[in-house]
Amino acid sequence: MRFEAYIRVLSDEATIRSLYSNVNVPEVVIEQLKARKEGTDEKWWNWQTAKVEIDDFANIDREVRALLERYRPFFANIRNWPGPNSDIYLELVSYYEENERPSGLYLSADSLRLLAELGAAIDNDAVPDVIFGKRT
């Protein structure tokens, strides 16, 4: 099993472009998603940090905390920029192979404090690894 983690903000196009242009966070990408906002034809826009790959379940908390610490200097700007229809969260994706089962998740109090400081939720997705034994 392997994991990826990153910080993301979902909002409308204007908010994401403004966040990207005005808050100088390194290694950030923005893109329009395929997902539509509920009840509308408008699509979500995504702002996200670089992904951190985690190959060892025992290191999830340490790697997540390192990711959050890396971007901590930008937390106030990230937290205060988006409007009321925006979501800020830590995305954790668990990739499991055919013979594996998704595992639980433990984050320390220090990691949770950092998430609270950012004003972020956590989304933990478990998905099958499409190409077994290789990075997708």
BELSULGI-V41490 format. One record per residue. N is the residue number from 1. SS is DSSP state (~ for helix, > for strand, _ for the rest). PHI is phi in degrees with one decimal (none if undefined). NEAR is the number of other C-alpha atoms within 10 Angstrom. Layout:
[[N/SS/PHI/NEAR] [N/SS/PHI/NEAR]]
This chain:
[[1/_/none/20] [2/>/-136.1/17] [3/>/-138.5/21] [4/>/-129.1/20] [5/>/-137.9/23] [6/>/-163.3/18] [7/>/-96.9/25] [8/>/-141.5/20] [9/>/-128.2/25] [10/>/-110.8/22] [11/>/-166.1/22] [12/_/-82.8/19] [13/~/-58.0/18] [14/~/-61.2/11] [15/~/-65.9/20] [16/~/-65.7/24] [17/~/-64.5/16] [18/~/-66.5/12] [19/~/-58.9/20] [20/~/-61.2/18] [21/~/-76.3/10] [22/~/-102.9/11] [23/_/-113.9/12] [24/_/-79.8/11] [25/_/-99.7/17] [26/_/-69.8/11] [27/_/58.3/9] [28/_/-107.5/14] [29/>/-123.4/13] [30/>/-125.9/18] [31/>/-163.8/14] [32/>/-83.4/16] [33/>/-92.6/11] [34/>/-77.0/10] [35/>/-67.9/11] [36/>/-95.3/13] [37/_/-67.1/13] [38/_/-55.4/9] [39/_/77.7/6] [40/_/-137.7/7] [41/_/-94.1/9] [42/_/-73.5/13] [43/>/-98.4/16] [44/>/-70.4/20] [45/>/-114.6/23] [46/>/-119.2/20] [47/>/-117.1/21] [48/>/-145.2/22] [49/_/-77.8/19] [50/_/-60.9/15] [51/_/-80.5/16] [52/>/-105.7/16] [53/>/-91.9/17] [54/>/-124.2/21] [55/_/-97.4/13] [56/_/-130.3/11] [57/~/-54.2/15] [58/~/-65.4/10] [59/~/-101.7/12] [60/~/-57.1/21] [61/~/-60.9/19] [62/~/-61.0/15] [63/~/-70.3/18] [64/~/-63.5/27] [65/~/-61.9/19] [66/~/-63.2/14] [67/~/-60.9/20] [68/~/-64.4/23] [69/~/-63.0/14] [70/~/-60.3/10] [71/~/-98.6/15] [72/~/-54.5/16] [73/~/-58.5/11] [74/~/-102.2/16] [75/~/-53.6/18] [76/~/-59.5/12] [77/~/-68.7/16] [78/~/-64.7/21] [79/~/-64.4/17] [80/~/-91.7/11] [81/~/-76.4/16] [82/_/-64.6/20] [83/_/-84.8/11] [84/_/-67.5/7] [85/_/-99.7/9] [86/_/-112.1/16] [87/>/-123.2/16] [88/>/-115.4/21] [89/>/-159.6/18] [90/>/-89.1/22] [91/>/-97.2/21] [92/>/-121.5/23] [93/>/-112.4/18] [94/>/-101.9/22] [95/>/-101.7/22] [96/>/-119.9/20] [97/_/-90.3/16] [98/_/-52.4/10] [99/_/-91.4/6] [100/_/-107.5/10] [101/_/-114.1/12] [102/_/-58.0/14] [103/_/-104.6/11] [104/_/-75.0/9] [105/_/-136.6/11] [106/_/-122.3/11] [107/_/-124.3/12] [108/_/-71.8/11] [109/~/-59.3/10] [110/~/-62.8/12] [111/~/-65.1/20] [112/~/-66.1/18] [113/~/-62.4/12] [114/~/-64.6/17] [115/~/-61.5/22] [116/~/-64.9/11] [117/~/-61.2/14] [118/~/-74.8/23] [119/_/77.7/16] [120/_/-107.2/21] [121/>/-93.0/14] [122/>/-126.0/13] [123/>/-121.3/12] [124/>/-112.6/15] [125/>/-100.8/13] [126/>/-113.9/16] [127/>/-133.9/12] [128/>/-68.0/15] [129/_/-74.9/17] [130/_/-67.0/13] [131/_/-109.6/9] [132/_/-60.7/13] [133/_/80.8/11] [134/_/-129.3/7] [135/_/-69.8/10] [136/_/-98.2/8]]
